[in-house]
Amino acid sequence: MRFTKMHGLGNDYVYVSLFDQSLREDPARLAIKVADRHFGIGGDGLILIMPSERADARMRMFNADGSEGEMCGNGVRCVAKFVHDHGISHKNPITIETGRGVLTLALEIADGKVDRVKVDMGAPILDAAKIPTALSGAPPLDAPLVVGGQQFAVTAVSMGNPHAVIYVADVAAAPLEQVGPLIEHHPAFPRRVNVHFVQVLAPGEVRMRTWERGSGVTLACGTGACAVCVAGVLTSRTERVLLAHLPGGDLLLEWPDDNDSVFMTGPAAEVFDGEWPA
């Protein structure tokens, strides 16, 4: 099986194109194997790049634990880069089918290859039942949640996948590794949840750290950064144009209107190609 290792701000996945080969193994089991950083290729999971009847390509993403996710913001930028750079399609903008639906991505080209991508991530999902979460509110804004003997104020948003946003004074001191898995598996989130601790630096700037559902601590989360942009507007903490500093680098987020799409702009990088034994 031929694969390509790619990352968006250090949020790294093993990418397999099914345009010119078939997958013989169950992708959930394969994701666990290839994502292992000691005995596999290493990554936050597996992303399949597939033909689509609705778009230029289709993306399926699997977390490091084998669970399938609906969407990955950093991943979809890398899929767009792969599709362009490997000659599958040279359209610009390009469309990618995801578990969230068909997304449109505008490509920034440098020396014939994709450098950065602006993604129309679609409108946020704010209905608590559709996020889904049992927290009260439509959507829940700074809703109290007790985990590990501590109470946190949680704002819940879905970008096609669920997110819990928690604002703190010092994001570096936030107990992410300790409470991240507890919140991920809390009964208030029936499909589990991505957890983000956020420090507001200015009305248009934040610093954030992420515990990603099914993968643990990651260097970046594109859908999470979008959720943070939405949460900041809804709680009157930040503006509609937001620069998010993640451990792996920066993302630019824009939410022009309450009923409109969130736009995310960031880089995509190819690391190496290889072959995984059958």
Backbone as CSV, one residue per row, in Angstrom:
resi,resn,N_x,N_y,N_z,CA_x,CA_y,CA_z,C_x,C_y,C_z
1,MET,0.844,-1.192,0.000,0.000,0.000,0.000,0.883,1.247,0.000
2,ARG,0.723,2.068,-1.020,1.473,3.314,-1.074,0.786,4.372,-0.217
3,PHE,1.576,5.169,0.479,1.028,6.198,1.358,1.873,7.463,1.262
4,THR,1.313,8.548,1.745,2.026,9.821,1.849,1.803,10.381,3.244
5,LYS,2.869,10.770,3.896,2.755,11.419,5.213,2.632,12.921,4.987
6,MET,1.584,13.531,5.561,1.340,14.963,5.412,0.919,15.543,6.755
7,HIS,1.041,16.857,6.866,0.584,17.492,8.104,0.099,18.910,7.835
8,GLY,-0.817,19.361,8.678,-1.229,20.753,8.732,-0.916,21.265,10.116
9,LEU,0.111,22.093,10.244,0.548,22.630,11.538,0.918,21.522,12.517
10,GLY,1.499,20.447,12.015,1.917,19.359,12.900,0.827,18.363,13.227
11,ASN,-0.404,18.629,12.799,-1.502,17.669,12.938,-1.338,16.685,11.780
12,ASP,-0.650,15.564,12.039,-0.142,14.707,10.969,-0.962,13.432,10.804
13,TYR,-1.151,13.064,9.550,-1.895,11.850,9.216,-1.163,11.085,8.119
14,VAL,-1.474,9.813,8.043,-1.034,8.971,6.938,-2.132,9.027,5.880
15,TYR,-1.778,9.462,4.671,-2.750,9.636,3.592,-2.584,8.522,2.563
16,VAL,-3.697,7.912,2.184,-3.686,6.838,1.194,-4.663,7.197,0.090
17,SER,-4.157,7.292,-1.132,-5.013,7.583,-2.284,-5.581,6.292,-2.835
18,LEU,-6.904,6.255,-2.981,-7.579,5.099,-3.567,-8.007,5.384,-5.006
19,PHE,-7.388,6.400,-5.617,-7.625,6.663,-7.029,-6.896,5.653,-7.903
20,ASP,-5.774,5.126,-7.400,-4.962,4.228,-8.221,-4.595,2.929,-7.503
21,GLN,-5.257,2.645,-6.392,-5.029,1.392,-5.681,-6.259,1.096,-4.826
22,SER,-6.378,-0.155,-4.383,-7.502,-0.540,-3.532,-6.987,-0.822,-2.127
23,LEU,-7.889,-0.732,-1.172,-7.538,-0.978,0.227,-8.022,-2.367,0.603
24,ARG,-7.107,-3.227,1.019,-7.457,-4.614,1.314,-7.783,-4.846,2.784
25,GLU,-7.449,-3.885,3.634,-7.628,-4.068,5.068,-8.698,-3.119,5.587
26,ASP,-9.383,-3.514,6.661,-10.359,-2.647,7.298,-9.673,-1.350,7.714
27,PRO,-10.184,-0.181,7.281,-9.475,1.070,7.555,-9.357,1.405,9.038
28,ALA,-10.321,0.989,9.853,-10.236,1.265,11.288,-9.053,0.532,11.908
29,ARG,-8.886,-0.741,11.555,-7.747,-1.504,12.077,-6.439,-0.976,11.502
30,LEU,-6.459,-0.608,10.230,-5.260,-0.079,9.594,-4.827,1.230,10.253
31,ALA,-5.797,2.071,10.604,-5.475,3.356,11.238,-4.694,3.155,12.531
32,ILE,-5.113,2.193,13.334,-4.429,1.927,14.602,-2.987,1.512,14.350
33,LYS,-2.781,0.686,13.336,-1.428,0.192,13.029,-0.527,1.307,12.508
34,VAL,-0.987,2.023,11.497,-0.100,3.002,10.861,0.127,4.226,11.747
35,ALA,-0.827,4.553,12.617,-0.683,5.739,13.461,0.282,5.527,14.617
36,ASP,0.586,4.293,14.947,1.487,4.007,16.067,2.852,4.652,15.801
37,ARG,3.292,5.506,16.727,4.522,6.265,16.512,5.782,5.467,16.830
38,HIS,5.623,4.266,17.370,6.774,3.420,17.664,6.874,2.221,16.720
39,PHE,5.733,1.615,16.392,5.729,0.406,15.580,5.096,0.604,14.208
40,GLY,4.590,1.796,13.933,3.977,2.079,12.643,4.664,3.231,11.942
41,ILE,3.912,3.945,11.122,4.438,5.120,10.431,4.465,6.310,11.375
42,GLY,3.433,6.404,12.179,3.309,7.500,13.138,2.407,8.594,12.621
43,GLY,1.432,8.993,13.436,0.535,10.067,13.036,-0.664,10.143,13.958
44,ASP,-1.496,11.136,13.713,-2.728,11.296,14.488,-3.863,10.445,13.932
45,GLY,-3.592,9.709,12.839,-4.613,8.835,12.284,-4.358,8.572,10.812
46,LEU,-5.404,8.110,10.131,-5.358,7.712,8.727,-6.417,8.485,7.959
47,ILE,-6.051,9.011,6.783,-7.019,9.684,5.921,-6.979,9.049,4.540
48,LEU,-8.143,8.629,4.073,-8.282,8.036,2.747,-8.738,9.109,1.761
49,ILE,-8.094,9.156,0.589,-8.451,10.082,-0.484,-9.075,9.247,-1.592
50,MET,-10.361,9.497,-1.875,-11.138,8.589,-2.699,-11.863,9.331,-3.818
51,PRO,-12.242,8.613,-4.884,-13.122,9.219,-5.897,-14.477,9.577,-5.287
52,SER,-15.117,10.588,-5.866,-16.412,11.046,-5.384,-17.324,11.326,-6.563
53,GLU,-18.606,11.037,-6.386,-19.589,11.370,-7.407,-20.128,12.787,-7.224
54,ARG,-19.756,13.430,-6.098,-20.300,14.741,-5.759,-19.253,15.848,-5.771
55,ALA,-17.966,15.473,-5.788,-16.914,16.471,-5.662,-15.677,15.994,-6.410
56,ASP,-14.600,16.792,-6.348,-13.360,16.413,-7.022,-12.682,15.239,-6.329
57,ALA,-12.929,15.051,-5.041,-12.408,13.916,-4.290,-13.214,13.777,-3.005
58,ARG,-13.074,12.623,-2.361,-13.745,12.351,-1.099,-12.700,12.033,-0.035
59,MET,-12.952,12.484,1.178,-12.055,12.233,2.299,-12.775,11.420,3.375
60,ARG,-12.128,10.351,3.836,-12.561,9.654,5.053,-11.409,9.694,6.038
61,MET,-11.688,10.073,7.286,-10.611,10.183,8.266,-10.890,9.281,9.465
62,PHE,-9.809,8.642,9.927,-9.871,7.740,11.073,-8.844,8.203,12.104
63,ASN,-9.300,8.302,13.343,-8.413,8.719,14.424,-7.429,7.608,14.775
64,ALA,-6.471,7.942,15.622,-5.433,6.982,15.991,-5.998,5.761,16.708
65,ASP,-7.183,5.896,17.317,-7.801,4.751,18.002,-8.700,3.938,17.079
66,GLY,-8.739,4.296,15.795,-9.544,3.565,14.824,-10.944,4.107,14.621
67,SER,-11.380,5.033,15.469,-12.716,5.597,15.309,-12.741,6.540,14.109
68,GLU,-13.862,6.549,13.389,-13.986,7.410,12.214,-14.562,8.757,12.615
69,GLY,-13.910,9.823,12.178,-14.386,11.172,12.456,-15.134,11.745,11.271
70,GLU,-16.001,12.699,11.578,-16.791,13.303,10.511,-15.969,14.273,9.668
71,MET,-14.974,14.907,10.301,-14.318,16.018,9.635,-12.974,16.289,10.300
72,CYS,-12.036,16.812,9.529,-10.736,17.233,10.044,-10.292,18.439,9.229
73,GLY,-10.208,19.593,9.861,-9.879,20.818,9.149,-8.466,20.827,8.592
74,ASN,-7.495,20.404,9.404,-6.123,20.325,8.902,-6.005,19.237,7.844
75,GLY,-6.729,18.147,8.040,-6.694,17.044,7.096,-7.248,17.410,5.738
76,VAL,-8.334,18.159,5.701,-8.958,18.472,4.407,-8.072,19.414,3.604
77,ARG,-7.305,20.274,4.278,-6.352,21.114,3.545,-5.286,20.247,2.874
78,CYS,-4.816,19.238,3.604,-3.807,18.344,3.037,-4.370,17.512,1.891
79,VAL,-5.628,17.107,1.993,-6.262,16.370,0.895,-6.299,17.236,-0.360
80,ALA,-6.662,18.500,-0.188,-6.691,19.402,-1.339,-5.306,19.543,-1.955
81,LYS,-4.285,19.644,-1.115,-2.917,19.739,-1.620,-2.538,18.471,-2.387
82,PHE,-2.870,17.313,-1.829,-2.544,16.050,-2.492,-3.231,15.959,-3.848
83,VAL,-4.523,16.282,-3.878,-5.285,16.171,-5.122,-4.694,17.075,-6.196
84,HIS,-4.296,18.281,-5.815,-3.689,19.197,-6.785,-2.281,18.764,-7.165
85,ASP,-1.421,18.561,-6.169,0.001,18.324,-6.438,0.255,16.995,-7.133
86,HIS,-0.647,16.021,-6.943,-0.472,14.711,-7.574,-1.285,14.574,-8.862
87,GLY,-1.828,15.689,-9.334,-2.444,15.719,-10.653,-3.824,15.101,-10.752
88,ILE,-4.494,14.865,-9.639,-5.853,14.318,-9.687,-6.825,15.373,-10.218
89,SER,-6.641,16.612,-9.786,-7.440,17.728,-10.290,-6.639,19.011,-10.121
90,HIS,-6.715,19.880,-11.115,-6.070,21.180,-11.026,-7.089,22.304,-10.932
91,LYS,-8.293,21.973,-10.538,-9.306,23.014,-10.341,-8.905,23.907,-9.163
92,ASN,-9.308,25.143,-9.253,-9.112,26.073,-8.136,-10.195,27.142,-8.203
93,PRO,-11.156,27.126,-7.275,-11.183,26.279,-6.072,-11.512,24.820,-6.382
94,ILE,-11.293,23.990,-5.371,-11.518,22.554,-5.477,-12.610,22.168,-4.479
95,THR,-13.283,21.051,-4.741,-14.316,20.586,-3.811,-13.932,19.212,-3.269
96,ILE,-14.169,19.024,-1.959,-13.859,17.765,-1.285,-15.096,17.309,-0.526
97,GLU,-15.502,16.077,-0.756,-16.618,15.489,-0.021,-16.122,14.965,1.319
98,THR,-16.785,15.361,2.405,-16.420,14.934,3.757,-17.658,14.449,4.490
99,GLY,-17.469,13.976,5.706,-18.604,13.602,6.536,-19.468,14.790,6.900
100,ARG,-18.951,15.975,6.743,-19.689,17.209,6.985,-20.489,17.633,5.758
101,GLY,-20.169,17.091,4.603,-20.749,17.509,3.336,-19.648,17.893,2.374
102,VAL,-20.009,18.524,1.269,-19.025,18.939,0.272,-18.510,20.331,0.634
103,LEU,-17.184,20.442,0.786,-16.554,21.707,1.136,-15.807,22.266,-0.068
104,THR,-15.735,23.605,-0.125,-15.012,24.293,-1.186,-13.730,24.878,-0.615
105,LEU,-12.613,24.644,-1.322,-11.312,25.064,-0.830,-10.592,25.870,-1.906
106,ALA,-10.128,27.070,-1.540,-9.359,27.924,-2.440,-7.874,27.691,-2.183
107,LEU,-7.118,27.430,-3.256,-5.720,27.034,-3.135,-4.793,28.217,-3.409
108,GLU,-3.780,28.373,-2.555,-2.702,29.331,-2.797,-1.503,28.530,-3.311
109,ILE,-1.107,28.805,-4.557,-0.086,28.014,-5.235,1.255,28.749,-5.200
110,ALA,2.316,28.010,-4.891,3.677,28.556,-4.940,4.569,27.539,-5.654
111,ASP,5.225,27.968,-6.735,6.098,27.081,-7.519,5.375,25.817,-7.978
112,GLY,4.114,25.979,-8.360,3.348,24.878,-8.913,2.730,23.934,-7.905
113,LYS,2.935,24.196,-6.599,2.382,23.324,-5.564,1.589,24.139,-4.543
114,VAL,0.641,23.472,-3.896,-0.200,24.148,-2.912,0.612,24.457,-1.663
115,ASP,0.531,25.723,-1.240,1.225,26.174,-0.037,0.253,26.382,1.118
116,ARG,-0.823,27.118,0.830,-1.850,27.387,1.838,-3.223,27.165,1.217
117,VAL,-4.205,26.934,2.083,-5.559,26.639,1.621,-6.557,27.403,2.483
118,LYS,-7.536,28.025,1.835,-8.650,28.655,2.545,-9.878,27.780,2.364
119,VAL,-10.440,27.330,3.466,-11.534,26.365,3.437,-12.835,27.013,3.886
120,ASP,-13.877,26.841,3.090,-15.230,27.181,3.522,-15.722,26.007,4.354
121,MET,-15.701,26.183,5.676,-15.995,25.084,6.593,-17.496,24.891,6.836
122,GLY,-18.318,25.726,6.233,-19.754,25.624,6.456,-20.153,26.354,7.730
123,ALA,-21.453,26.488,7.924,-21.963,27.181,9.104,-21.846,26.289,10.339
124,PRO,-21.567,26.867,11.492,-21.504,26.063,12.717,-22.871,25.502,13.076
125,ILE,-22.856,24.379,13.760,-24.076,23.747,14.257,-24.200,24.103,15.731
126,LEU,-25.282,24.780,16.094,-25.414,25.337,17.440,-26.553,24.729,18.235
127,ASP,-27.358,23.885,17.612,-28.427,23.189,18.325,-27.808,22.116,19.204
128,ALA,-28.098,22.162,20.506,-27.459,21.245,21.457,-27.680,19.787,21.075
129,ALA,-28.867,19.464,20.607,-29.172,18.077,20.260,-28.389,17.614,19.044
130,LYS,-28.000,18.563,18.186,-27.277,18.203,16.972,-25.767,18.281,17.154
131,ILE,-25.291,18.893,18.249,-23.840,19.013,18.442,-23.160,17.660,18.557
132,PRO,-23.618,16.657,19.285,-24.665,16.663,20.291,-24.080,16.810,21.705
133,THR,-24.898,17.411,22.585,-24.514,17.535,23.981,-25.757,17.620,24.849
134,ALA,-25.618,17.127,26.066,-26.707,17.220,27.043,-26.610,18.494,27.866
135,LEU,-25.577,19.302,27.657,-25.469,20.569,28.374,-26.621,21.483,27.973
136,SER,-27.054,22.318,28.898,-28.195,23.193,28.634,-27.761,24.432,27.879
137,GLY,-28.646,24.915,27.017,-28.380,26.106,26.235,-28.537,25.814,24.765
138,ALA,-28.739,26.879,23.972,-28.946,26.711,22.533,-28.139,27.765,21.774
139,PRO,-26.833,27.612,21.664,-26.024,26.493,22.176,-25.625,26.722,23.627
140,PRO,-25.044,25.720,24.276,-24.533,25.923,25.637,-23.383,26.926,25.630
141,LEU,-23.518,27.987,26.416,-22.489,29.023,26.524,-22.016,29.087,27.973
142,ASP,-20.734,28.792,28.190,-20.158,28.785,29.550,-20.998,27.935,30.495
143,ALA,-21.484,26.809,29.999,-22.295,25.902,30.809,-21.408,25.172,31.814
144,PRO,-21.856,25.030,33.054,-21.028,24.367,34.062,-20.912,22.866,33.801
145,LEU,-19.677,22.340,33.939,-19.424,20.911,33.779,-18.382,20.516,34.819
146,VAL,-18.711,19.529,35.636,-17.806,19.077,36.687,-17.120,17.789,36.237
147,VAL,-15.797,17.814,36.199,-14.990,16.630,35.891,-13.764,16.625,36.792
148,GLY,-13.409,15.447,37.288,-12.210,15.317,38.110,-12.207,16.214,39.322
149,GLY,-13.385,16.490,39.874,-13.477,17.338,41.048,-13.354,18.820,40.763
150,GLN,-13.305,19.216,39.472,-13.210,20.622,39.095,-14.404,21.012,38.239
151,GLN,-14.824,22.265,38.359,-15.909,22.760,37.522,-15.343,23.645,36.421
152,PHE,-15.799,23.402,35.186,-15.364,24.177,34.030,-16.581,24.803,33.362
153,ALA,-16.374,25.989,32.779,-17.418,26.654,32.003,-17.195,26.291,30.533
154,VAL,-18.130,25.541,29.955,-17.949,24.952,28.633,-18.903,25.581,27.625
155,THR,-18.354,26.012,26.496,-19.160,26.434,25.354,-19.055,25.351,24.291
156,ALA,-20.190,24.827,23.874,-20.218,23.695,22.941,-20.645,24.162,21.556
157,VAL,-19.883,23.723,20.547,-20.128,24.074,19.147,-19.798,22.847,18.305
158,SER,-20.529,22.647,17.220,-20.157,21.610,16.261,-19.772,22.251,14.940
159,MET,-18.679,21.732,14.358,-18.302,22.099,12.988,-18.426,20.858,12.106
160,GLY,-19.479,20.088,12.374,-19.630,18.770,11.767,-19.117,17.703,12.696
161,ASN,-18.281,18.083,13.650,-17.839,17.248,14.764,-17.901,18.091,16.032
162,PRO,-18.079,17.484,17.199,-18.372,18.241,18.417,-17.124,18.804,19.096
163,HIS,-17.281,20.006,19.669,-16.177,20.683,20.343,-16.643,21.291,21.659
164,ALA,-15.782,21.204,22.668,-15.994,21.845,23.954,-14.890,22.877,24.146
165,VAL,-15.271,24.149,24.267,-14.326,25.259,24.370,-14.346,25.788,25.797
166,ILE,-13.160,25.876,26.399,-13.033,26.322,27.788,-12.017,27.454,27.829
167,TYR,-12.425,28.608,28.330,-11.540,29.768,28.410,-10.826,29.796,29.759
168,VAL,-9.523,30.066,29.706,-8.689,30.108,30.910,-7.778,31.320,30.847
169,ALA,-7.216,31.693,32.019,-6.315,32.842,32.084,-4.945,32.514,31.507
170,ASP,-4.503,31.252,31.665,-3.183,30.835,31.209,-3.306,29.453,30.577
171,VAL,-3.281,29.396,29.258,-3.509,28.128,28.580,-2.368,27.143,28.822
172,ALA,-1.168,27.654,29.064,-0.033,26.768,29.311,-0.197,25.994,30.612
173,ALA,-0.923,26.578,31.561,-1.119,25.934,32.866,-2.387,25.095,32.919
174,ALA,-3.168,25.073,31.848,-4.427,24.316,31.840,-4.146,22.819,31.940
175,PRO,-4.945,22.091,32.723,-4.708,20.651,32.924,-5.225,19.799,31.765
176,LEU,-4.743,20.064,30.564,-5.269,19.428,29.357,-5.131,17.915,29.394
177,GLU,-3.938,17.439,29.732,-3.684,15.994,29.715,-4.511,15.266,30.761
178,GLN,-4.828,15.932,31.863,-5.577,15.287,32.941,-7.081,15.280,32.680
179,VAL,-7.631,16.417,32.296,-9.089,16.502,32.168,-9.571,16.321,30.728
180,GLY,-8.666,16.430,29.760,-9.068,16.229,28.371,-9.786,14.913,28.148
181,PRO,-9.187,13.783,28.565,-9.883,12.501,28.348,-11.163,12.368,29.166
182,LEU,-11.225,13.016,30.328,-12.438,12.950,31.138,-13.590,13.687,30.463
183,ILE,-13.303,14.847,29.885,-14.350,15.586,29.191,-14.722,14.876,27.890
184,GLU,-13.714,14.350,27.181,-13.994,13.630,25.927,-15.034,12.534,26.140
185,HIS,-14.928,11.813,27.241,-15.800,10.661,27.491,-16.938,10.981,28.465
186,HIS,-17.162,12.250,28.775,-18.206,12.623,29.730,-19.590,12.313,29.151
187,PRO,-20.519,11.846,29.976,-21.875,11.541,29.481,-22.577,12.726,28.837
188,ALA,-22.127,13.949,29.131,-22.746,15.125,28.510,-22.500,15.174,27.009
189,PHE,-21.550,14.340,26.522,-21.225,14.315,25.099,-21.364,12.883,24.581
190,PRO,-22.547,12.518,24.093,-22.834,11.125,23.725,-21.976,10.577,22.589
191,ARG,-21.387,11.445,21.763,-20.498,10.979,20.693,-19.062,11.407,20.965
192,ARG,-18.778,11.613,22.242,-17.488,12.128,22.690,-17.276,13.557,22.160
193,VAL,-16.131,14.155,22.464,-15.966,15.557,22.101,-14.483,15.914,22.037
194,ASN,-14.156,16.895,21.191,-12.833,17.500,21.167,-12.794,18.614,22.203
195,VAL,-11.709,18.711,22.942,-11.618,19.640,24.072,-10.539,20.684,23.790
196,HIS,-10.891,21.969,23.974,-9.949,23.054,23.697,-9.888,24.014,24.878
197,PHE,-8.689,24.233,25.398,-8.455,25.289,26.377,-7.936,26.503,25.620
198,VAL,-8.502,27.689,25.923,-8.244,28.886,25.132,-7.919,30.067,26.037
199,GLN,-6.873,30.785,25.683,-6.500,32.021,26.354,-6.677,33.174,25.375
200,VAL,-7.451,34.176,25.767,-7.666,35.347,24.913,-6.507,36.313,25.117
201,LEU,-5.786,36.604,24.033,-4.658,37.538,24.089,-5.088,38.949,23.717
202,ALA,-6.060,39.054,22.823,-6.615,40.320,22.354,-7.937,39.995,21.677
203,PRO,-8.775,41.004,21.371,-10.056,40.703,20.724,-9.924,39.914,19.424
204,GLY,-8.783,40.015,18.753,-8.603,39.291,17.502,-7.520,38.238,17.561
205,GLU,-7.186,37.759,18.769,-6.059,36.833,18.885,-6.227,35.937,20.105
206,VAL,-6.007,34.628,19.916,-6.089,33.670,21.022,-4.941,32.681,20.926
207,ARG,-4.684,32.025,22.040,-3.781,30.883,22.073,-4.580,29.688,22.571
208,MET,-4.415,28.515,21.938,-5.237,27.368,22.309,-4.434,26.081,22.310
209,ARG,-4.909,25.136,23.116,-4.352,23.785,23.156,-5.513,22.805,23.075
210,THR,-5.255,21.618,22.478,-6.344,20.701,22.130,-6.082,19.285,22.610
211,TRP,-7.146,18.683,23.155,-7.233,17.235,23.333,-8.228,16.761,22.284
212,GLU,-7.736,15.969,21.308,-8.578,15.603,20.176,-9.213,14.234,20.396
213,ARG,-10.502,14.175,20.140,-11.274,12.950,20.285,-10.632,11.819,19.491
214,GLY,-10.255,10.752,20.206,-9.710,9.577,19.539,-8.224,9.628,19.279
215,SER,-7.582,10.780,19.533,-6.146,10.899,19.248,-5.339,11.461,20.410
216,GLY,-5.990,12.140,21.359,-5.272,12.731,22.479,-4.760,14.123,22.143
217,VAL,-3.663,14.527,22.775,-3.101,15.852,22.539,-2.556,15.930,21.108
218,THR,-2.961,16.955,20.369,-2.447,17.174,19.020,-1.880,18.589,18.927
219,LEU,-1.029,18.796,17.926,-0.397,20.100,17.761,-1.333,21.137,17.146
220,ALA,-2.419,20.686,16.534,-3.370,21.613,15.928,-4.685,20.896,15.659
221,CYS,-5.766,21.672,15.630,-7.090,21.142,15.282,-7.819,22.226,14.516
222,GLY,-8.004,22.015,13.214,-8.612,23.031,12.362,-10.075,23.273,12.677
223,THR,-10.857,22.204,12.813,-12.267,22.382,13.170,-12.385,22.998,14.557
224,GLY,-11.443,22.624,15.446,-11.450,23.192,16.793,-11.191,24.681,16.784
225,ALA,-10.252,25.131,15.941,-9.983,26.562,15.841,-11.213,27.301,15.324
226,CYS,-11.940,26.691,14.378,-13.187,27.280,13.894,-14.209,27.382,15.015
227,ALA,-14.318,26.324,15.812,-15.246,26.334,16.943,-14.866,27.402,17.950
228,VAL,-13.573,27.605,18.155,-13.106,28.650,19.076,-13.488,30.030,18.554
229,CYS,-13.381,30.244,17.245,-13.799,31.509,16.653,-15.284,31.763,16.907
230,VAL,-16.094,30.748,16.684,-17.538,30.876,16.897,-17.850,31.105,18.370
231,ALA,-17.218,30.330,19.242,-17.463,30.454,20.679,-17.082,31.838,21.184
232,GLY,-15.980,32.394,20.652,-15.550,33.721,21.085,-16.548,34.796,20.726
233,VAL,-17.143,34.687,19.530,-18.167,35.651,19.119,-19.414,35.493,19.977
234,LEU,-19.844,34.257,20.186,-21.088,34.012,20.921,-20.996,34.426,22.384
235,THR,-19.789,34.351,22.955,-19.612,34.747,24.370,-19.034,36.150,24.499
236,SER,-18.945,36.883,23.374,-18.470,38.275,23.347,-17.041,38.424,23.854
237,ARG,-16.222,37.393,23.634,-14.825,37.468,24.059,-13.899,37.916,22.931
238,THR,-14.240,37.543,21.701,-13.364,37.839,20.578,-14.167,38.298,19.369
239,GLU,-13.439,38.777,18.356,-14.060,39.323,17.151,-14.272,38.241,16.095
240,ARG,-14.868,38.627,14.986,-15.226,37.664,13.938,-14.036,37.278,13.058
241,VAL,-12.993,38.038,13.086,-11.738,37.664,12.434,-10.730,37.379,13.539
242,LEU,-10.184,36.171,13.532,-9.410,35.723,14.687,-8.146,35.012,14.229
243,LEU,-7.027,35.376,14.835,-5.780,34.663,14.640,-5.599,33.716,15.819
244,ALA,-5.533,32.419,15.530,-5.393,31.407,16.578,-3.979,30.847,16.555
245,HIS,-3.304,30.942,17.692,-1.975,30.353,17.839,-2.137,28.953,18.429
246,LEU,-1.749,27.944,17.681,-1.780,26.561,18.139,-0.340,26.100,18.324
247,PRO,-0.104,25.030,19.074,1.278,24.577,19.263,2.042,24.349,17.965
248,GLY,1.334,23.948,16.885,1.994,23.680,15.617,2.084,24.869,14.683
249,GLY,1.458,25.990,15.034,1.481,27.160,14.158,0.173,27.925,14.235
250,ASP,-0.053,28.815,13.256,-1.184,29.734,13.308,-2.228,29.426,12.236
251,LEU,-3.487,29.670,12.596,-4.607,29.602,11.661,-5.357,30.923,11.694
252,LEU,-5.835,31.344,10.527,-6.678,32.526,10.432,-8.121,32.073,10.275
253,LEU,-9.000,32.571,11.149,-10.422,32.200,11.126,-11.262,33.432,10.858
254,GLU,-12.353,33.238,10.117,-13.293,34.322,9.836,-14.716,33.771,9.909
255,TRP,-15.569,34.464,10.671,-16.999,34.131,10.724,-17.766,35.411,10.419
256,PRO,-18.026,35.689,9.138,-18.575,36.988,8.747,-19.953,37.295,9.323
257,ASP,-20.784,36.251,9.488,-22.177,36.482,9.888,-22.683,35.261,10.627
258,ASP,-23.633,35.468,11.554,-24.138,34.367,12.377,-24.709,33.227,11.548
259,ASN,-25.243,33.505,10.385,-25.862,32.463,9.562,-24.962,32.017,8.420
260,ASP,-23.695,32.392,8.473,-22.794,32.153,7.361,-21.722,31.134,7.738
261,SER,-20.922,30.791,6.759,-19.838,29.836,6.945,-18.703,30.433,7.768
262,VAL,-17.940,29.538,8.370,-16.664,29.895,8.971,-15.586,29.577,7.930
263,PHE,-14.638,30.486,7.780,-13.530,30.276,6.842,-12.237,30.087,7.618
264,MET,-11.473,29.106,7.212,-10.203,28.777,7.865,-9.096,28.803,6.822
265,THR,-8.012,29.514,7.115,-6.875,29.567,6.211,-5.621,29.104,6.940
266,GLY,-4.895,28.162,6.307,-3.679,27.654,6.918,-2.869,26.843,5.938
267,PRO,-1.678,26.413,6.331,-0.780,25.689,5.434,-1.087,24.203,5.360
268,ALA,-0.506,23.555,4.365,-0.541,22.099,4.221,0.822,21.678,3.703
269,ALA,1.370,20.591,4.244,2.732,20.182,3.886,2.806,18.681,3.673
270,GLU,3.571,18.281,2.663,3.869,16.866,2.418,5.244,16.558,2.993
271,VAL,5.347,15.439,3.725,6.598,15.106,4.413,7.387,14.052,3.649
272,PHE,6.754,12.892,3.383,7.438,11.850,2.627,6.429,10.840,2.106
273,ASP,6.869,10.045,1.131,6.091,8.946,0.584,6.705,7.627,1.069
274,GLY,5.902,6.571,1.046,6.427,5.276,1.425,5.489,4.168,1.008
275,GLU,5.839,2.956,1.380,5.009,1.791,1.090,4.852,0.970,2.347
276,TRP,3.593,0.687,2.705,3.259,-0.099,3.890,3.052,-1.540,3.442
277,PRO,3.721,-2.499,4.083,3.603,-3.880,3.634,2.183,-4.412,3.773
278,ALA,1.764,-5.211,2.817,0.407,-5.772,2.845,0.291,-6.745,4.009
